Amino acid sequence: MVDKMLELDPNDKRHLFYEELKNLFFVLRSFPLELVDDEFLADFNTAFDELVRVINSAQKRYRQKQKTSPSLAFHV
């Protein structure tokens, strides 16, 4: 079962996000504390806010497509 869970679906590109998050984690883990000053935090927060904006925009487009194309809607 574990082997099955580790298989990547070539059509599922979400693994790319997880890889980038993993890279970010390792970079920040080795980041010297002296570099985490107010300027760094302001820049980081600005970049993070942009990332959240992109994600929210994608979700909004997806919801709009669901409203206009019932065939794309998820059915339980």
N, C-alpha and C positions, 0 to 999 in steps of 0.2 A: 504494500500500500504506500509506503514511504517513497519508493521509486516512482510510482505513478504521480505522486504529489510534486515531485521534483521535475517532471517533464514540462517543458514549455510549449505552449500553444503558439505556433508561429504567427497566428493572427492576433494574439493578445500582446499588445505593446506595453502593457502596464509594468512589466518587469523592468523596462527601461527607467521608469520613475524610481523603482526600488533600488536599482543599481546606483542611480545618482544620489539618492538619499543615503545609501550606505557609504558612498565616497565622501559625501559631506560629513557624515558622522566621524569617519576616520580622520579627516582633515581637522575638524574641530577638536577632536580628542587629543591631537598632538599639538594643538595651537597654544603657543606660549601665553600664559595669563597676562603678561605685561602688555600684550597687543590688544587686549580687550579693554579699550578705553571708550569714552563717550563718543568719539568720532566713529570708531569701528561699529559700536552698537547702533548709532544713527544710520550708518551706511547699510548695515546688515538688516535693520528693520525696514528700510526703504526697499531693499531688494526682496525681502520676504513679503512685504505688502504687495509688490508687483506680482510675485508668484501666486499669492492668494487671489489677486484680481484676475489673472489668467485662468486659474482653476474655476473661479466663480463664473467667468464669462463662458467657459466651455460647458459648465453645467446648465447655464441659462439657455445656450444654444440647443443643448440636448432636450431640455424641457419644451422649448418652442417646437422642435421637430416632433416630439411626442404628441403635442396638441394638434399639429397640422397633419400628421401622418399616423392614424390609429394603428396601422400595421407595424409601426416601430415600438408601440407601447408594450411594456412588460406585463404579461398576464400570468396570474397565479392559478 
